[in-house]
Amino acid sequence: MAKKKNKNIRIVALGGMGEIGKNMFLCEVDRDIFVIDAGLMFPEDEMLGIDIVIPDISYLLENKERVKAVFLSHGHEDHIGALSYILRQIKVPVYGTELTLALAAAKLKEQEFNGKTDFNEINSDSVIEIGNVNVSFFKTNHSIPGSVGICINTTEGAIVYTGDFKFDQAATELYKPEIGKMAAIGEKGVLCLLSDSTEAEKPGYTISEANVAREMCDTFYSASGRIIAACFASDINRIQHIFDSAEETGRKVAVVGKSLERIYHIAVELGYLDIAEGLIIPASEIGNLPDREIVILMTGSQGEPIEGLQKMARKSHRLVNIKEGDTVLIAASTLRGSELFLAKTVDMLLRAGANVVSNKKTIHVSSHGSQEELKFMINLMRPKLFIPVHGEFRMLKAHEKVARECGLTREQIYIPDNGEVVEIKDGMFIPAGKVPSGNILIDGIGVGDVGNIVLRDRRLLSQDGTLIVVVTLSRKERKILAGPEIISRGFVYVRESEKLMEESGKLVRDIVEKNISRDFFDWTSLKQEIRDDLNKYLFERTKRRPMILPIIMEA
C-alpha cells in the first residue's frame, strides 16, 4: 500500500496515441515520474531514408531528476526499441521480465549503447516499492512470453496498463493470462485503465492459436517441396508453431535472418522455445537434404519478412532463393501502409514458381484481443476511468464505443493526444496542458538531426531531381573564368536535352555577368537570383521543379 495519500496523479502519452507503435506512457504520482514502455515505430513511406522513429523525450530530460523507473510490458520493438535513447541521457532503473530484459539488452547492443544499465528482473508476483507507490504485475496472453500488465498502486486506486493482450482459451502454460489476478485487481479498485486498442474495430473474439497450429500442420503435410515460412522475428509463439509442424511432418528447419537468429538464440537459451533434438540445421546444409524435408524459417533485416522474400524471389538473397515447387507461408500480419508492397511480393513469388499461402486467417492470427476480449478486460478491471491506448484514432474511438457498451459513460472515457497531460482528481479527468511530443527521426547514427526541412529536400530530390550549376569567376577582372557548367541528376538526361542545358547555361551566364558588372555584389544574392530565374525558366519548359544548387567559385 502507498505510505501516504497521493495528491497529484497525472498521465501523459508521449507516443502510441493515434498511431501504431512508438508506445511510451508516463504516470506521474506526486513528484515521481514512472515511464511505461519505450517503443519505436518504423518509418512511414514519406520519411525517406529514415531508419526508425522514437518519441520526443524532451519532457523527461527537463525532469530527469523526477524519473524513478522504466517498466517494460514485453519485448516487442514497439515497446522497447527507444530504451537506449532514454538511457543515454537519464540514469534510471529498468524493470521487466526475464525475456523482455534479454531482448532489451540485445537491442541496446544493436543500437551501440555502451553505457551501464540498471536492469531489474521481475515476474508477475513481484511488488516494487518506489517512493510513495508500489508497482505490481499480472501475466497477459500475447505472442511473446513474459508479457505483463503493469499496476501502479496509489491511495486513490490502481493505474493499470494492460500492455498488448488477448484472451486465448487454448493458450499453453507459457502464454496463459492470470485472469484471477486481474479480477482481484478489479475488486481492489482500479482508478484508471489504459487498455490496448489495436484490434478494437474487430467484432467477436480473436481466433485461437490452436487453430493456427492445426492449419499450419496441414499446410506442411500438403507441401511437396521446400517450405519457406516467413514471420516476425519476435513472434515467439508463431516460431514455436513452425518448429512443431516441422517436427510433426519430419522436416528439418534452417533459421535465416540476423534479427531472427539473435532472438531465436535468446529464446532457446532462456528456455522459451521447445525444440526437438536434431530439428535445427545450419543454412549451409539446406542443399544436402531432399526438398520434401526442408523448412526455411526466415525474416528480414528489421525483423519483418517481406523485404527478405522479395530478395529471394529476385534470386538476390545471399543464402536462399525461390525455386519451382517451393511453398511460401507468410505467417505475419501486414504492417500499416505495406499492403501494396505485400501484394507485389506475392506476385514476384508466384512468378518465381512458388505456391504462396498468405492472408489466411488460420495461418496467422492477431496477437491482440478483439472487441469481446476488450470487454472482458474492462469487466475484470471495472475501472472508474478509462483511456484507450495503442492504436490509430479510429481504433481508439472503436475502443471507446466498446467501453460505452460495458457501461462506462462518456465522462469516464478520455482519448488524449500525444503530449497531452491528463490529471485525475476526485475521480474525474481534468485536461492539464501539453508537454513536447512528436517524432524524433533516427537516420544512421543521427538522432533528431533530420527534420521536416531535410525530409522536404529529400522529397524534392526524389520527385524532380537536382541541378548543380558551377561557375568560376574573377572578382578583380569582373569576368567568368570557367562555366557555367550544369550537372543534372534525376532531372533530365543531358544527352537528350542538350538545347535545354545550353539555354539554361546562357541564362546563368547572363545573370552572373549582370551581377559582376555592378560596383558591389554579394554571393548570396547572386545564388538566389540564379535559383529563382532558372527555376522559373525550367518550370515553363518542363513543368518540373528540380532542386537547384549554385556553386560559385572565385579564382
DAZIWO-V342687 format. One record per helix or strand of 2 or more residues. SS is the DSSP state (A for helix, B for strand). FROM is the first residue (numbers start at 1). TO is the last residue. If there is no record, write none. Layout:
# DAZIWO-V342687
SS/FROM/TO, SS/FROM/TO
This chain:
# DAZIWO-V342687
B/9/15, B/24/29, B/32/36, B/40/42, B/52/55, A/58/62, A/64/66, B/67/71, A/77/80, A/83/87, B/93/96, A/98/110, B/119/121, B/127/130, B/133/139, B/148/154, B/157/161, A/173/175, A/179/188, B/190/196, A/209/222, B/227/230, A/236/248, B/252/256, A/258/269, B/280/281, A/283/288, A/291/293, B/294/298, A/306/313, B/327/330, A/339/351, B/355/357, A/371/381, B/385/389, A/393/405, A/410/412, B/420/425, B/428/434, B/439/443, B/446/447, A/452/464, B/466/474, B/479/489, A/494/496, A/498/516, A/523/542, B/547/554
